[in-house]
Amino acid sequence: MRSTLARLAAATWAAGCLGGVGAHAADWEPIPAEVLKATKPTVAADADCEALLWDVAVEDRAQGDEPVLILRHRLRLKLFDERAVESQKQIDIAFGARTSISEIRARTVKPDGTVLELRDQDVFERTLAKGAGLETRVKSFALPGLEPGVVVEYRWVERRAKALAHHIDLDLQRDIPVQLLRYHIKPLPGAGEAGYAMQAKFFGVEPVAFEPEGNGFNAISYRNVPAFVEEPMMGAERSRRRWMLVYYTDEPNQTPAAFWRAFGRGLDDAARDARKSSGALVRVAREAVGDAATPAEKALRLARLCQSRVHRLDDDASELTQERRRRARQDRRPEEVLRSGQGNGGDVLRLFLALAAGAGLDARLVALPDGSLHGFDGALTSDYLMVSRSIAVRDAERWFFLDPAAMYLPAGMLRWQEEGQQGIVSDPQEPLLVTVPASPPDKSIARREARLRLSADGTVEGEVREEMSGHLAAWLKEQSDEKSAEERQQQLEESLRGRLSGAELSQISIENVKQAELPLVRRYHVKVPGFAQRTGRRLFVQPSFFERGAKAPFTSSAREHPIRFPYAWAEEDLVRIELPPGFTLEVPSLPGALDAAPVAAHQVSAKMVEGNVLEYRRSFRFGSEGHLAFPAASYEPLKTFFDRVTQADDHALTLTAATPAASQP
Amino acid sequence: MSGPAARRGHLRTLGWGALALAVSGGPLAADEAPDWLAQAARAETRSLEPGAPGEVLVEAGHATVNERGIVETRLRWAVRVATREGRTHAVARLPYATDFDKVRELRAWLIAPNGEVRRLGKDETLDLAWVSNDVYNEHRVRLIDASSRAEIGSVFGFESVVEQRPLFNQLQWTFQSHLPARSSRFEVSLPPGWTLEAVVFNRPALPPVRTAAGYAWELHDLRYLAPEPLAPGLSSLAPRLAVSFAPPPPLAVDARSFASWQEVAQWTAEISDPRSEPDEGIGAKARELTLGVVDEYQRLAAIARFVQSVPYISIQVGLGRFQPHAAPQVLAKSYGDCKDKVALMRALLKAIGVAAYPVLVSSADRDDVRQEWPSPTQFDHVIVAVAVSDPAARAASHVVVKHPGLGTLLLFDPTDENTRLGDLPEGEQGGLGLLGVAASGGLIRLPIVPSSASRLERQARARLSAEGGLSVELQESSIGQAAVRERRLWRSQSRRDYATTIERWLAQDIPGVRSSRVEAADTPEGGFRLEVDFSADRYGQVMQNRLLAFRPALVARQDSFALRDSTRQHPVVLHERAAFTTARIQLPPGFAVDETPEPFSVEAPFGRYSLAIAVEADALIVERRYETRALTVPANEYPALRGFFQRVVEAEQAPVVLIRKE
């Protein structure tokens, strides 16, 4: 697509289609007196600063025999308080190689109408970085006379050489509220005649129609746009923001259904060579699947073979230098990958396809979006969002999904960014739109066990074992695969001390960091002074050792965005605490079970065993049946559930000194 | 003055040039390390102290001063990478200023553990802005980054040559960064007849060795300086050398020499006084600001507030890194850096007949500036000293100093928009400053504001229900630097984000907390006030339907407990701080107090803490007092200090038990 566009552009500007725009180079427009005098924002009552106008003209042009993308930016802001002054006092416009910034104009207008213009000599250009094929420059200026109440205006022209407005994201929401947000867009002259059309797809906002402006530009505008607010657990920021994707297509009348059919066929074409399995690969494949009965079982065995036999050259923990990793990006044939035992992620997928063909499986590529960036949009006639590839294997009437290129997930699981997403399974005739299932909580489980002794002064000491699987383990493994054993131990110590002040760890072992199939296991000896609190004859102990001091996931009372958890998970804890001599457990009163079926559940229990040992069990699971996304309206019950969980985990049991002597620490 | 001190990790130079070291031999064949580096790489690998990410094998600088005062500095440096994280040290970083320095040469080599050598030259060299957020700044850094190519066991080395036209005849050498160093050497060569004086900090005396044309200083086996929280800066930990040199009279060079602090003060006055003169516009502004204000202190406060409100913008060009823009120009543009703001404030004050002077300070560390070495390069910031009468001084008694010639001087930092007149930023307290007055200037000791003028007072009115529900009306009043911390938090984010931050803070101690009101504002007296109403439906824990236990220390301080490690290498820097809390917790009807924690108090040279709980009719009165002193606690007293904080944390976890009345 891009090369076609470049050819189109070259042909068009060779015909000499240069033309002045001018329409957006007018002088400052007058500012109404009421705006100058205004003391309160109109879009959001608590805003410090409000954009009265945020206007960008986007124009594709030909310049000589090269395309150039021109963006004319115009901003008019009202500053209401000192925070706004602080945030707007210095304007930095960064730009890279092949981009120029010019025609910077700025001024400050005080509430009494006094105008302070920015002088040309007060605009400074600096090169932030240059060399090694890199260049980043910035033009900076400080707006004169800033104080609460002023209106500031500035504008500049950005020229990107050898670029077109193809696959560019345009923000329809800013970090400050905007009264009027406007885009003017002008496609490359001649593009239409050559059969190309510019398209726009709106995300997170109701689409509006482009209005012709009579000069080749078409405009859209939105009024009273609230500021974008970041919140925890909101999922991909791109899926929460309002934005617009602009791109060219040579099939402007193509329906989305036709586009995705063609896309799925192309995907199948790309995998065709890989599926031609040679004799050696067939032998290896048949040996690997052995007596597996079902296609899914066979696929799992082949995936394990790929994970264990191929050393990943493109991973940051490959023990290779970054430079060697860069060289590793070249594609290899499956036979070579198997023979050398080295390859990148794409090589592993191709190897799997070849082995699957050798084993007689119907395996396909499946294209997926990265859920951490944005979900699939079937109305879009562009593959812009389909950045991930995994494998689909036909098992009777259903598809079984797996990612043999995932380094730290057991075979059969996909990265959480791909789980629960809609994707396209390749096919030479009729590609399929599928929804990849999300893994259940039991696939990502933390099993934790602590055997502790409690002293009369409140100190606990003992042995701990933690075992994590699935996505929980993958995240931890990814965090620590680059680190040395000492650094991993230090990481664990810091994490534990973050919630258990004064904790001392020793005899630390961390196992299976680089094993995909095996759970991550951490063992250590721990001593925590002040774990239990004394009041006279009582000792209060919070038996939920693994959750003590953990932060509540939702602390804000208000919520704007929907909530999205990355994956389902579960926790199974056993804590055994040997009580200090002379202390007994008062009747254990524990919080009741929390049941939010089918989404989540939490339960704790405690009993005395072996005379003076308190045995505490905790069970938690979340995200059953793929319930991971919730509308903003569900925030209140969700927060309440997690608050209840935190309260239950904070619950203390009371130990009583049987004799006065025992109460002496 | 806000320009960065030139630091290349371990290297700190004067006039923002770069130190370097002689490179023997001519151009080298590609992929062949120079002899000095090859030899360093052959040195036996030895075990390092825990946590050390690498070891510096060679660290050597040689500065050659010519008869015109131009300094050519040559540097050799080599490190062996010991851990994966240590790869980030395989970097050559050469700071320079485009208007005073010329980087003549920078070459680097990476020697893999298998001995394979890779030379890194122009193609791998980046030229970066030293400070990315100034509007303009001449300081840059030439950089060769081999961290992505380095492996554990790799040896990275570089050599450089920089020619510097210094502003001052002074040089500085820091013998190590945090990394351990096997050998660190600095050499100065001077033209015949030139004199040199040197002083060494952070270690016992280090006599120089005479060389053919000058002097050399050398240290070996410098231990790892592990980064630790609340530790002094590297300038107070690593051994460093400061050198002053001068041509024989009557010869003179462009760069300045300083024989005393008085000379530094003289120079400061020379470059700043002419820029601090009022014109008509300044006079008019001063009159406008003080119109109708009779009280001297209030007149100062009006001008101080205005200068503080001028946005901070830094434009560093040439001598402009030391010299302010002219005050009328600063007023016209309504922005400037610390020097500019001081010049503007001096001009405004002069327009109403009040004398004021610049005071150079270090904002990094209260022990950073050393009396033994008169040099303007020891400072990175400037504040103002205002001559005041005794009544005005009484209104700001914690930040005044007596000067034998100039009388009572009130110190004020117009750059810190959060610190009000009558207070000083915490980082500037207790250190040495230079009073930039031509005739009678010199070093002064900046005062430490006592905790009585820098404290947070919290009042909580709480109500507990029989089911454990809690509702609280919390009011916090802070003054001094305690107010500054609160105000900075408040001003650094939107109102919505601030409310979220407050809720997150409360949630640390109170699960399920919900706030219904968050209001914050400056007080007319210069303090800060925060009011929060919040509730939690299950704060207290009901047991056996007859006991109710809860933690009476409702919320913790916002500055958290940072001393988590059990051992310590460096001293701990504490500041003057105080927080007093009084909470009245209304008990639920039908309940009586069964048990309360024993009154707890602990006192140590570095601070004190007490927690007392009194029962008053149907309420508990909880009093907490926490104070720390501005002290640098030696590492050998760390166990006691950590124990102090640990006991405070434990005391605040202790519960109260209520029992249902029969």
Chai-1 contact restraints between the chains, C-beta under 6 A:
chainA,res_idxA,chainB,res_idxB,connection_type,confidence,min_distance_angstrom,max_distance_angstrom,comment,restraint_id
A,D46,B,R495,contact,1.0,0.0,6.0,A-B,restraint_1
A,R83,B,R491,contact,1.0,0.0,6.0,A-B,restraint_2
A,K89,B,P311,contact,1.0,0.0,6.0,A-B,restraint_3
A,Q90,B,I313,contact,1.0,0.0,6.0,A-B,restraint_4
A,F124,B,V135,contact,1.0,0.0,6.0,A-B,restraint_5
A,F124,B,Y136,contact,1.0,0.0,6.0,A-B,restraint_6
A,R126,B,A129,contact,1.0,0.0,6.0,A-B,restraint_7
A,L128,B,A129,contact,1.0,0.0,6.0,A-B,restraint_8
A,L128,B,S132,contact,1.0,0.0,6.0,A-B,restraint_9
A,A129,B,L126,contact,1.0,0.0,6.0,A-B,restraint_10
A,A129,B,L128,contact,1.0,0.0,6.0,A-B,restraint_11
A,K130,B,D127,contact,1.0,0.0,6.0,A-B,restraint_12
A,G131,B,T125,contact,1.0,0.0,6.0,A-B,restraint_13
A,G131,B,L126,contact,1.0,0.0,6.0,A-B,restraint_14
A,G131,B,D127,contact,1.0,0.0,6.0,A-B,restraint_15
A,A132,B,E124,contact,1.0,0.0,6.0,A-B,restraint_16
A,A132,B,L126,contact,1.0,0.0,6.0,A-B,restraint_17
A,S140,B,V135,contact,1.0,0.0,6.0,A-B,restraint_18
A,A142,B,V135,contact,1.0,0.0,6.0,A-B,restraint_19
A,A142,B,I313,contact,1.0,0.0,6.0,A-B,restraint_20
A,A142,B,Y335,contact,1.0,0.0,6.0,A-B,restraint_21
A,P144,B,K333,contact,1.0,0.0,6.0,A-B,restraint_22
A,P144,B,S334,contact,1.0,0.0,6.0,A-B,restraint_23
A,G145,B,S334,contact,1.0,0.0,6.0,A-B,restraint_24
A,L146,B,P311,contact,1.0,0.0,6.0,A-B,restraint_25
A,T321,B,R149,contact,1.0,0.0,6.0,A-B,restraint_26
A,Q322,B,S148,contact,1.0,0.0,6.0,A-B,restraint_27
A,E323,B,R149,contact,1.0,0.0,6.0,A-B,restraint_28
A,E482,B,R84,contact,1.0,0.0,6.0,A-B,restraint_29
A,S484,B,T83,contact,1.0,0.0,6.0,A-B,restraint_30
A,S484,B,R84,contact,1.0,0.0,6.0,A-B,restraint_31
A,R497,B,R564,contact,1.0,0.0,6.0,A-B,restraint_32
A,S501,B,F561,contact,1.0,0.0,6.0,A-B,restraint_33
A,S501,B,V649,contact,1.0,0.0,6.0,A-B,restraint_34
A,G502,B,Q646,contact,1.0,0.0,6.0,A-B,restraint_35
A,E504,B,S566,contact,1.0,0.0,6.0,A-B,restraint_36
A,G530,B,E650,contact,1.0,0.0,6.0,A-B,restraint_37
A,Q533,B,Q653,contact,1.0,0.0,6.0,A-B,restraint_38
A,Q533,B,A654,contact,1.0,0.0,6.0,A-B,restraint_39
A,Q533,B,P655,contact,1.0,0.0,6.0,A-B,restraint_40
A,T535,B,E595,contact,1.0,0.0,6.0,A-B,restraint_41
A,T535,B,P597,contact,1.0,0.0,6.0,A-B,restraint_42
A,T535,B,P655,contact,1.0,0.0,6.0,A-B,restraint_43
A,G536,B,E595,contact,1.0,0.0,6.0,A-B,restraint_44
A,F540,B,P655,contact,1.0,0.0,6.0,A-B,restraint_45
A,A552,B,A507,contact,1.0,0.0,6.0,A-B,restraint_46
A,T555,B,E503,contact,1.0,0.0,6.0,A-B,restraint_47
A,T555,B,R504,contact,1.0,0.0,6.0,A-B,restraint_48
A,T555,B,A507,contact,1.0,0.0,6.0,A-B,restraint_49
A,S556,B,T500,contact,1.0,0.0,6.0,A-B,restraint_50
A,S556,B,E503,contact,1.0,0.0,6.0,A-B,restraint_51
A,S557,B,R514,contact,1.0,0.0,6.0,A-B,restraint_52
A,V587,B,Q544,contact,1.0,0.0,6.0,A-B,restraint_53
A,S589,B,M543,contact,1.0,0.0,6.0,A-B,restraint_54
A,S589,B,Q544,contact,1.0,0.0,6.0,A-B,restraint_55
A,D643,B,P511,contact,1.0,0.0,6.0,A-B,restraint_56
A,D643,B,G512,contact,1.0,0.0,6.0,A-B,restraint_57
A,T646,B,P511,contact,1.0,0.0,6.0,A-B,restraint_58
A,Q647,B,P511,contact,1.0,0.0,6.0,A-B,restraint_59
A,Q647,B,G512,contact,1.0,0.0,6.0,A-B,restraint_60
A,Q647,B,R538,contact,1.0,0.0,6.0,A-B,restraint_61
A,D650,B,P511,contact,1.0,0.0,6.0,A-B,restraint_62
A,T654,B,M543,contact,1.0,0.0,6.0,A-B,restraint_63
